[in-house]
Amino acid sequence: MTFTPAPPRSLVPCIRGAILLAALLLPCVALAAELAEPPSIAGIPIDFILFALTLVGVALFHHHTLKVAVTGLIVITLYKIAFSPFPEGAGATGFVLHLVHEWVLLTNLLGLLLGFALLSRHFEASQVPAWLPKLLPDDWKGAFVLLVMIFVLSSFLDNIAAALIGGTIAGVVFRGKVHIGYLAAIVAASNAGGSGSVVGDTTTTMMWIDGVSPLAVVEAYVAAGLAMVIFGIPASLQQQRYSPITTEAPSTVRIDGVRVAIVVAILVAAVVANVAVNVYFNDYADRFPFIGAAVWIAILVCAPLRRPHWEELPGAFMGALFLLSLVLAASMMPVHKLPDASWKVAMGLGFVSAVFDNIPLTALTLKQGGYDWGFVAFAVGFGGSMIWFGSSAGVALSNQYPEGKSAVAWIRGGWHVAVAYVISYLFMLVVLGWHPDASHRRAALPPDGIASETSADAATMAQREFARPGDPTAYSFFADPHRCPSSTTSPDCGAS
């Protein structure tokens, strides 16, 4: 006799509603294949309106974020099947093909969120967080030094891991009371730290693979470093007033070296898999979730040494389901192009990435070209910190600290993150100036192992993701849908 787990009770009304809505929309499915472009209201595709309503629901009903996200995904999916073709085609067939196209990204994300949830518990059980007060200053500067540590970790680790490690340490040294403004700062530090490193964030790795020089990306640290100071000091003062840092480590603390080794092994597996797949085996990167699988292989291999906290997985899964719902819904949006590349557009990408998956946004910029990539790296990397669900690091940390799942409280407490973004971006503009790279695919490619066709493959992948068969128009997220970049001479742009 087999046991099939029932869906969570909180999702049963969503599923019932989806079945009813599907029955009502079935007669409309045949029309989808005949639509040349998505229906719109006042020039805005209805897809975007539904997605915006989902985000508003998440922001307003922060005690029911999972219900809202899953309901929004179901409604958007049924609407797309019935009325608005997917990039891969129309109707149910287009939806299945879209899932085939997205499954690696979603599975990788699921594996990392669940795996790093177990990693954070290994790290907590190692007693390293309880020992750290011996090293941290005993006033607000201790909180600031912790943020700097997260920033540095994220320059070579996945930002989810850096945020969870930082959140675990914060929970111990602040005795379980972490200000929501400081939670926002932890996420901002993890995102800022990866923004200037081609191995520190998925978006910067995409740029490297597509031919952007690592030296162009590292310029993002000019803005990220200043941002670290601008948001870090106010957040540290907030935390010090809310719950001062522990001044002394308990005398009974004994570091568990085996658990520390397990944490290191999991992190090394993630970093090695990320670099190896994206640099040396990029042709296979979209065929299998190598990074998530590497993390889980390390977890299972080390399980006989120290038992993982398996009881963490149900809660982590629910948090992952929330993020996956938003990412999948975002992937269905009919975003095909951006307006002319400029520093203003790049700056706008930071605000868009607070509510929209930054991976397709990065793919769009690479396809279009003509950007100063240090600005793009900082914008899409750091911008998601402004709202708790704007980045995977924010969602993962909010699973540790559920009080973070309030967009209003996050923005109010973490006001310094948005301020840091604007000031730091403009500072970078003044200091470095805007120097667009119109031919980044002819720039220095990653080291030995990258085939000469890598850049073309990346461009093809971006086109496959965003092109709509038979649709001569291209919707711009920011501006006129029929406007092409002045520097573009491609047939596709001319057709629009």
C-alpha positions in Angstrom: 0.0 0.0 0.0 1.4 3.4 -1.0 0.9 6.6 0.7 0.3 9.8 -1.4 0.7 13.0 0.6 -2.2 15.3 0.4 -1.7 18.9 -0.5 -1.5 21.4 2.4 -5.0 22.3 3.6 -4.2 26.0 3.0 -3.9 25.2 -0.8 -7.0 23.1 -1.2 -9.3 26.1 -1.9 -6.8 27.3 -4.5 -6.8 23.9 -6.2 -10.6 23.7 -6.2 -10.9 27.2 -7.6 -8.4 26.4 -10.3 -10.4 23.3 -11.4 -13.6 25.4 -11.6 -11.8 28.2 -13.5 -10.3 25.7 -15.9 -13.7 24.2 -16.7 -15.0 27.7 -17.5 -12.1 28.6 -19.7 -11.9 25.3 -21.7 -14.1 26.6 -24.5 -11.6 29.5 -25.0 -8.5 27.4 -25.3 -9.0 26.9 -29.1 -8.8 30.7 -29.5 -5.3 31.0 -28.1 -3.5 29.7 -31.2 -5.2 32.4 -33.3 -4.0 35.3 -31.2 -1.0 37.2 -32.7 -0.2 39.0 -29.5 -1.5 39.1 -25.9 -4.7 41.0 -25.2 -4.1 44.3 -23.4 -5.9 47.1 -21.6 -4.6 50.6 -22.3 -1.6 49.1 -24.0 -0.6 47.0 -21.0 -0.9 43.2 -21.6 -3.4 41.6 -19.3 -0.6 39.1 -18.3 1.2 42.0 -16.6 -2.0 43.2 -14.8 -2.6 39.7 -13.4 1.1 39.5 -12.3 0.9 42.9 -10.7 -2.2 42.0 -8.8 -0.5 38.9 -7.5 2.4 41.0 -6.2 0.1 43.5 -4.6 -1.7 40.6 -2.9 1.6 39.2 -1.6 2.4 42.7 -0.3 -0.9 43.3 1.4 -1.8 39.8 2.7 1.6 38.9 4.2 0.0 36.2 6.4 -1.2 34.4 3.3 1.6 34.9 0.9 1.7 31.2 -0.3 -2.0 31.1 -1.0 -1.8 34.4 -3.0 1.3 33.3 -5.0 -0.1 29.9 -5.9 -3.5 31.4 -6.7 -1.9 34.0 -8.9 0.2 31.4 -10.7 -2.9 29.2 -11.4 -4.9 32.2 -12.7 -2.0 33.4 -14.9 -1.4 29.9 -16.3 -5.1 29.3 -17.2 -5.3 32.8 -18.7 -2.1 32.2 -20.8 -3.4 28.8 -22.0 -6.8 30.3 -23.0 -5.9 33.8 -24.4 -2.2 34.6 -24.5 0.4 32.3 -26.2 3.5 31.3 -24.4 6.9 32.1 -26.0 7.1 28.4 -27.0 3.6 28.2 -28.4 -0.1 28.5 -27.7 -2.5 26.5 -25.5 -1.7 23.6 -23.2 1.0 22.4 -25.6 2.8 25.8 -25.2 2.5 25.5 -21.4 4.1 22.0 -21.4 6.9 23.2 -23.6 7.4 26.2 -21.4 7.7 24.0 -18.3 10.3 21.9 -20.3 12.2 25.1 -20.9 12.1 26.3 -17.3 12.4 23.0 -15.4 16.2 23.2 -14.9 16.0 26.7 -13.4 13.1 25.8 -11.1 14.7 22.5 -10.0 18.0 24.2 -9.3 16.3 26.8 -7.2 14.3 24.2 -5.3 17.5 22.2 -4.6 19.4 25.2 -3.4 16.6 26.5 -1.2 16.1 23.1 0.5 19.8 22.2 0.6 20.9 25.5 2.1 18.1 25.3 4.7 19.8 22.1 5.9 23.2 23.8 5.6 22.2 26.6 7.8 21.1 24.2 10.6 24.4 22.3 10.2 26.2 25.7 10.7 24.1 26.6 13.7 24.7 23.2 15.3 28.4 23.5 14.7 28.4 26.2 17.5 30.4 28.6 15.3 27.7 31.3 15.6 27.8 31.1 19.4 31.6 31.4 19.4 31.7 34.4 17.1 31.0 37.1 19.8 34.6 36.6 20.8 35.6 38.2 17.4 32.8 40.7 16.8 32.9 44.2 18.4 30.5 44.5 21.3 28.5 47.5 20.0 26.8 48.5 16.7 30.0 48.0 14.9 29.7 44.2 15.6 26.5 44.2 13.6 28.2 46.1 10.8 31.2 43.7 10.8 28.7 40.8 10.4 27.2 42.5 7.3 30.7 43.0 5.9 31.4 39.3 6.4 28.2 38.4 4.5 29.2 40.8 1.7 32.6 39.1 1.4 31.1 35.5 1.6 28.7 36.3 -1.2 31.5 37.4 -3.5 32.3 33.7 -4.1 29.3 31.8 -2.6 25.7 31.7 -3.7 23.8 34.6 -2.2 21.2 32.3 -0.7 23.9 30.5 1.3 25.5 33.8 2.4 22.2 35.2 3.6 21.2 32.0 5.5 24.7 31.8 7.2 24.4 35.5 8.1 20.8 35.0 9.4 21.9 32.0 11.5 24.8 34.0 13.1 22.5 37.0 13.7 19.9 34.8 15.4 22.6 33.7 17.9 24.5 36.9 18.6 21.3 39.0 18.9 19.6 36.3 21.0 16.8 35.6 18.5 15.7 39.2 18.1 16.6 40.5 14.7 15.2 43.9 13.5 13.4 43.7 10.2 15.6 46.5 8.9 18.7 44.4 9.7 17.1 41.4 7.9 16.8 43.7 4.8 20.4 44.6 5.3 21.5 41.0 5.5 19.8 40.3 2.1 21.3 43.6 0.7 24.8 42.6 1.8 24.5 39.1 0.2 23.2 40.6 -3.0 25.7 43.4 -3.1 28.6 41.1 -2.4 27.8 39.0 -5.5 27.1 41.9 -7.8 30.7 42.5 -8.8 31.9 38.9 -9.1 31.3 36.6 -12.1 31.0 33.7 -9.7 29.0 35.4 -7.0 25.6 35.7 -8.7 23.7 33.9 -11.5 23.3 37.1 -13.4 27.0 38.0 -13.4 27.9 34.5 -14.5 25.4 34.9 -17.4 27.3 38.1 -18.4 30.7 36.3 -18.3 29.4 33.4 -20.4 28.1 35.9 -23.0 31.5 37.5 -23.4 31.3 40.4 -20.9 34.8 41.0 -19.4 35.0 40.2 -15.6 36.8 43.6 -15.3 33.6 45.3 -16.6 31.5 43.4 -14.0 33.9 44.1 -11.1 33.1 47.9 -11.5 29.8 47.2 -9.7 31.8 47.1 -6.5 32.2 50.8 -6.7 28.5 51.2 -6.1 28.2 48.1 -3.9 30.9 49.1 -1.5 29.3 52.5 -1.0 25.9 50.9 -0.6 27.3 48.6 2.0 28.2 51.7 4.1 25.0 53.6 3.4 22.6 50.8 4.4 24.9 49.0 6.8 25.4 51.7 9.4 21.7 52.6 9.9 20.8 48.9 9.9 23.4 48.2 12.5 22.2 51.1 14.7 18.6 49.8 14.3 19.7 46.4 15.5 21.8 47.7 18.4 18.8 49.6 19.7 16.4 46.7 19.2 18.6 43.9 20.6 22.3 44.6 21.4 24.9 42.1 20.3 26.0 39.5 22.8 29.2 40.6 24.4 30.6 37.2 25.4 30.4 33.7 24.1 29.3 31.0 26.6 32.2 29.3 28.3 30.7 25.9 27.4 30.8 26.4 23.6 32.6 23.6 21.8 32.9 23.9 18.0 31.9 20.8 16.2 34.6 20.4 13.6 32.8 17.7 11.7 29.8 19.9 11.1 32.0 22.8 10.0 33.6 20.4 7.5 30.2 19.4 6.2 29.2 23.0 5.7 32.5 23.7 3.8 31.9 20.5 1.7 28.4 21.6 0.7 29.6 25.1 -0.2 32.6 23.8 -2.2 30.3 21.4 -4.1 28.0 24.3 -5.0 30.9 26.6 -6.1 32.7 23.9 -8.1 29.5 22.8 -9.9 28.6 26.4 -10.7 32.0 27.2 -12.2 32.5 23.9 -13.9 29.1 23.8 -15.6 28.9 27.5 -16.6 32.5 27.8 -17.7 33.5 24.5 -19.1 30.2 22.7 -19.9 27.9 25.5 -20.7 26.2 23.6 -23.6 24.8 21.3 -20.9 23.8 23.9 -18.4 20.2 24.1 -19.5 19.7 20.3 -19.6 20.1 19.3 -15.9 20.1 21.0 -12.5 23.8 20.3 -11.8 24.2 22.9 -9.0 21.2 21.8 -7.0 22.2 18.1 -7.5 25.8 18.8 -6.4 24.5 20.3 -3.2 22.3 17.4 -2.4 25.0 14.8 -3.3 27.2 16.5 -0.7 24.4 16.5 1.9 23.7 12.8 1.4 27.4 11.8 1.3 28.0 13.6 4.6 24.7 12.4 6.2 26.4 9.4 7.9 28.8 11.8 9.7 26.2 14.0 11.2 22.4 13.7 10.8 20.9 16.6 8.8 17.9 18.3 10.4 15.4 16.7 8.0 12.6 18.3 10.0 13.5 21.6 8.5 12.4 20.5 5.0 8.6 20.9 5.2 8.8 24.5 6.2 11.6 25.2 3.7 9.6 23.5 0.9 6.6 25.8 1.5 8.9 28.8 1.3 10.4 27.4 -1.9 7.0 26.8 -3.4 6.2 30.5 -2.8 9.3 31.6 -4.7 8.9 29.1 -7.5 5.3 30.2 -8.0 6.5 33.8 -8.5 9.5 32.9 -10.7 7.3 30.7 -12.9 4.6 33.3 -13.2 7.3 35.9 -14.1 8.7 33.6 -16.8 5.3 33.7 -18.5 5.3 37.5 -18.9 5.5 38.7 -22.5 8.7 40.7 -22.1 10.5 40.7 -25.4 12.7 43.8 -25.4 13.8 46.8 -23.5 14.0 50.4 -24.7 17.3 52.0 -25.9 20.2 51.1 -23.6 21.1 54.0 -21.2 22.0 54.6 -17.6 18.4 55.5 -16.9 17.1 52.2 -18.2 19.8 50.3 -16.3 18.9 52.1 -13.1 15.2 51.3 -13.7 16.2 47.6 -14.0 17.1 47.7 -10.3 13.5 48.7 -9.3 12.0 46.2 -11.7 14.2 43.4 -10.3 12.6 44.1 -6.8 9.4 42.4 -8.1 10.5 40.6 -11.3 13.0 37.8 -11.7 16.4 39.3 -12.6 17.5 36.3 -14.8 15.2 37.1 -17.8 16.0 40.8 -17.3 19.7 40.0 -17.6 19.1 37.9 -20.7 17.2 40.8 -22.3 20.1 43.2 -21.7 22.6 40.7 -23.1 20.5 40.1 -26.2 20.1 43.9 -26.8 23.7 44.9 -25.9 24.9 48.5 -25.6 25.0 48.6 -21.8 27.8 49.5 -19.3 27.8 46.1 -17.6 29.0 47.2 -14.2 25.9 49.3 -13.9 23.6 46.4 -15.0 25.4 44.0 -12.6 24.8 46.3 -9.6 21.2 47.1 -10.7 19.9 43.6 -11.2 21.9 42.1 -8.4 21.2 44.7 -5.6 17.8 45.9 -6.7 16.0 42.8 -5.5 16.9 43.6 -1.9 14.3 46.4 -1.7 11.4 43.9 -1.1 11.6 40.6 0.7 10.4 38.5 -2.2 12.6 40.4 -4.7 15.4 37.9 -4.5 15.8 34.2 -3.6 18.0 35.3 -0.7 15.2 37.4 0.7 12.7 34.5 0.5 15.1 32.1 2.1 15.9 34.4 5.0 12.2 35.1 5.5 11.7 31.4 6.0 14.1 31.7 8.9 12.4 34.9 10.1 8.7 34.9 9.2 8.2 38.4 10.5 10.1 39.5 7.3 7.2 38.5 5.1 5.6 41.9 5.2 6.4 44.1 2.2 5.2 47.2 4.1 7.3 46.5 7.2 10.3 45.5 5.1 10.2 48.8 3.1 9.6 50.8 6.3 12.3 49.1 8.3 14.7 48.7 5.4 14.3 52.1 3.9 18.1 52.5 3.8 18.4 49.8 1.2 16.4 51.8 -1.4 18.3 55.0 -0.5 21.6 53.1 -0.8 20.7 51.9 -4.2 19.8 55.3 -5.6 22.8 57.1 -4.1 25.3 54.4 -4.9 24.2 54.1 -8.5 24.4 57.8 -9.1 27.8 57.9 -7.3 29.1 55.2 -9.7 27.7 57.2 -12.6 29.6 60.3 -11.5 32.9 58.6 -10.7 33.1 56.1 -13.6 30.8 57.6 -16.1 28.5 55.6 -18.5 30.6 53.7 -21.1 28.4 51.4 -23.1 29.9 48.3 -24.6 28.2 47.9 -27.9 30.2 44.7 -28.8 30.6 42.8 -25.5 30.5 39.5 -27.4 33.9 40.4 -28.9 35.4 41.1 -25.5 37.5 38.7 -23.5 35.7 35.5 -23.0 36.1 33.3 -19.9 39.3 31.2 -19.7 40.2 28.0 -21.5 37.2 25.7 -21.9 34.7 28.2 -23.3 34.0 27.5 -26.9 34.0 30.3 -29.4 30.3 29.7 -30.0 29.4 30.4 -26.3 28.3 34.0 -26.9 26.2 33.0 -29.9 24.7 30.2 -27.9 23.7 32.6 -25.2 22.1 34.9 -27.7 20.2 32.0 -29.2 19.1 30.9 -25.8 17.8 34.4 -24.9 16.0 34.7 -28.3 14.4 31.3 -27.8 13.2 32.3 -24.4 11.6 35.6 -25.4 10.7 35.3 -29.1 7.1 34.6 -29.8 6.5 32.7 -33.0 4.4 34.7 -35.5 4.4 37.8 -33.3 5.9 40.8 -35.2 5.7 43.1 -32.2 7.9 43.2 -29.1 6.5 44.5 -25.8 8.7 46.8 -23.8 8.5 46.7 -20.1 9.3 50.4 -19.9 8.3 52.2 -23.0 6.7 52.1 -26.5 6.3 48.5 -27.6 7.3 49.3 -31.2 10.5 51.2 -30.4 13.8 49.6 -31.3 17.2 50.6 -30.1 18.7 53.1 -32.5 21.9 51.0 -32.7 20.1 47.8 -33.6 20.2 46.6 -37.2 19.0 43.1 -36.7 16.2 41.8 -38.9 14.1 41.0 -35.8 14.3 44.6 -34.6 13.5 45.9 -38.1 10.4 43.8 -38.1 9.1 45.4 -35.0 
